[in-house]
Amino acid sequence: QVQLVESGGGLVQPGGSLRLSCAASGSIFSRNAMGWYRQAPGKQRELVAIITKIGTTNYADSVKGRFTISGDNAKNTVYLQMNNLKPEDTAVYYCYGLINYEVTWGQGTQVTVSS
């Protein structure tokens, strides 16, 4: 059973930065992609950023130029560096993994951007 454990959420002022981490553990024989989704109150879960096993990345238009996704294949870990945060970035951020040909989700970490 694969598990995803997130860390790094919190409260930050507008214009500030946060770095999220997500580590995959368990029996992993194939890791095709990992990334981040978010869900704000009253809204649907949406893609934030994703990175494939060969390093291809994709971002939501709303975060392009502000967020950067990266991965450490040796550690089965993905990171999301979030800069110039805005109040509309407030949401629960969920780690996503397409691992062993199955979709796995983390438990979520709260990011709140407020003055």
Secondary structure, 3 states (H helix, E strand, C coil): CCEEEEECCEEECCCCCEEEEEEEECCCCCEEEEEEEEECCCCCCEEEEEEECCCCEEECHHHCCCEEEEEEHHHCEEEEEECCCCHHHCEEEEEEEEECCEEEECCCEEEEECC
